[in-house]
Amino acid sequence: MWRNTCKLLSNPNYNHNHLKSSNYSSSNFNVVFGWAPSRVTHYCPSPSTSGSLKLGISSHKSDGIRSFSSSSAAGPAVVDHLSPSLASAVQLGRHYTRCYWELSKARLSMLVVATSGTGYVLGSAGSAVDLAGLCWTCAGTMMVASSANSLNQVFEKNNDAKMKRTRLRPLPSRRMTIPHALTWASSVGVAGTAILACKANMLAAGLGVSNLILYAFVYTPLKQIHPVNTWVGAVVGAIPPLLGWAAASGEVSLNSMILPAALYFWQIPHFMALAYLCRSDYAAGGFKMFSLADASGRRTAAVALRNCLYLVPLGFLACDWGVTSSWFCLESSLITLAISALAFSFYLNRTTQNARRMFHASLLYLPVFMSGLLFHRVSDNQQCLSEDSLGRITELEPVLQSRENLKHGNQETNSATGKQARAPVAYASAAPFPFLPAPSYATS
């Protein structure tokens, strides 16, 4: 690890700030490490043994190192009591922690974990949720998602270097080598799959592995070949909630398709808005996006609007299939019509402002939809109680019908014979209580 970073810093193309180790002043040291000059002057290395060469830490100002060093106010005070070697190790740990965070696309991976956790809760039998199982599933999903995102950046290193919003990632900025990134991706991928297999079940582990393969080895190269990559990526985003449901229940049923379907249809307008806003950047990166072949943006907006409308029936299906209560049907319809209205506005007037509004609405839609699913979730116990009540009413219907028929039959017999029927002694023994003794009649 240390050797790789030393080789990187020795590369002349890596030094973005054109700093030289021979004249590495205390002010430059402060820029990299975020320490006050008065506190680090007695730790500054000599020109012959530059601290940056030993650590292999880039002097790039935007690589996020300063955010780590300045995040804690007590950092400089603690470093004062550390030896130079220990301080170097701490700074190296911060550097690679930041690199791993960016390489894994941690915020995107946490969104994947949120959808997987929601699927786990929805798939849990009964009102109680196994918290330990939920935590293990989320941990395994996080590792698999981090592995897939890391492999994505390895394969798109050259493309990311051409785009403004991705050129400062660890690989394009040369803060990490490709072998190092591959080792990280392989390690977390294997560990995440093992956790899902041991702590959940093999079905969840299989879904995790299939999603990793689909994202890294199908969706990623397809981005440079054909615009259909957007729809393949939507399938990738729809699998994590299915993974969570499978981890909780051990099976995939029709009810488990509600949240995956919502994620699939939600991703299309979400990404169409993003692709419209970043058309020039995607073109510079060499990606084949749907919006690049649509100069007017009309087809892009139409696809976004159409998929927003596909979200409308999901609330009704969730209620009809017994996943949620009827209140979710109303709430889901309202938020879906709201995002559809913004998509229609973007369709009528294809401006950057309307595209940005639709993008922000899509960011708000997903957490509200998932929160509604969890809040109005109907557990299996509640479903069983409803079915039992319905079954008892169904069983009583033939008994009540037979009682009515018997009553009408007795009236017809009495009218035909002209004789008065014998009065029963025990009225409590009459139907609909067939388990009580038969009624006894007084003799005339």
Protein Blocks (a to p, Z undefined) as FASTA:
>chain_A
ZZmmmmmmmpmklmmnopafklccfklmmmmnopafklmmmmpccfklcfklmnopafbf
knommmmmmmpmklmmmmmmpcfklmmmmmmmmmmmmmmmmmnommlmmmmmmmmmmmmm
mmpgcjbdcfklmmmmmmmmmmmmmmmmmmmmmmmmmmmmmpmklmmgmklnopacfklm
mmmmmmmmmmmmmmmmmmmcmklmmmmmmmmmmmmmmmmmmmmmbmklmmmmmmmmmmmm
mmmmmmmnopacfklmmmmmmmmmmmmmmmmmmmmmmmmmmmmnopacfklmmmnommmm
mmmmmmmmmmmmmmmmmmmnomacfklmmmmmmmmmmmmmmmmmmmmmccfklmmmmmmm
mmmmmmmmmmmmmmmpccfklmmmmmmmmmmmmmmmmmmmmmmmmmmmmmmmmmmnopac
dddfblmlpccbfkbccdddddZZ
